[in-house]
Amino acid sequence: MNWLIVVIFATVAGDVYIFTDPTFETRQQCLDSVRSTQDQQGYIRQLMREYGDVMPIAAVNCLQEDTIKEIMEKHPNAPVREGEAL
């Protein structure tokens, strides 16, 4: 199962953004990408394109796709957006 980057924003609604690309084979690979200054620039650019403004980030983590699907099934009305890091 692939690992994805999940960004949780510090907003009243608790907005969440899931990067569907890139995907990672291991949690460590995912975390290494999150910590990479070069990779962070692409993630930030995508978030700016998606939201049009700087959003306050509460947390960034790596989760397996099946875990994300389980959470989304339990919370179908959650403010979640998905996209790729370009």
C-alpha positions in Angstrom: 0.0 0.0 0.0 1.3 3.5 -0.9 2.0 6.2 1.6 0.7 9.8 1.0 1.4 13.2 2.4 -1.5 14.6 4.5 -1.6 18.3 5.5 -3.9 19.3 8.3 -4.6 23.1 8.5 -5.2 25.1 11.6 -8.6 26.3 10.5 -11.9 26.3 12.2 -13.2 23.6 9.8 -9.9 21.6 10.1 -9.3 21.6 6.4 -7.2 18.7 5.1 -5.1 18.4 1.9 -3.9 15.0 0.6 -1.1 14.8 -2.0 -2.0 12.0 -4.3 1.2 12.4 -6.2 3.9 11.6 -5.3 3.3 8.3 -3.5 5.8 6.4 -1.5 6.5 2.8 -0.9 7.5 3.3 2.8 6.7 5.8 5.5 10.4 6.7 5.8 10.5 7.7 2.1 7.4 9.8 2.6 8.8 11.5 5.8 12.2 12.1 4.0 10.3 14.0 1.3 8.3 16.0 3.8 11.6 17.1 5.4 13.3 17.8 2.1 13.7 21.6 1.6 13.6 21.1 -2.2 10.4 18.9 -2.1 8.7 21.3 0.4 8.9 24.0 -2.3 6.7 22.0 -4.7 4.3 21.1 -1.9 3.9 24.8 -0.9 3.5 25.9 -4.5 0.6 23.4 -5.0 -1.1 24.5 -1.7 -0.8 28.1 -2.9 -2.4 27.2 -6.2 -5.1 25.3 -4.5 -6.0 27.8 -1.8 -4.8 31.0 -3.4 -3.4 32.2 0.0 -1.2 31.0 2.8 -3.1 28.6 5.1 -1.9 28.0 8.6 -0.6 24.5 8.9 -1.2 22.5 12.1 0.4 19.2 11.1 1.9 17.3 8.2 2.1 13.5 8.3 2.4 10.4 6.1 -0.5 7.9 6.1 -1.2 4.8 4.1 -3.9 5.1 1.4 -6.2 2.5 3.1 -6.0 4.4 6.4 -7.0 7.6 4.6 -9.9 5.9 2.9 -11.1 4.5 6.3 -11.0 8.0 7.8 -12.8 9.6 4.9 -15.5 6.9 5.0 -16.1 7.7 8.7 -16.2 11.5 8.0 -17.8 11.9 4.5 -18.4 15.7 5.0 -14.8 16.5 6.1 -13.3 19.5 4.2 -10.7 17.5 2.2 -9.0 18.4 -1.1 -6.7 16.1 -3.1 -4.0 16.9 -5.7 -0.5 16.5 -7.0 2.7 18.3 -6.1 3.9 20.0 -9.2 
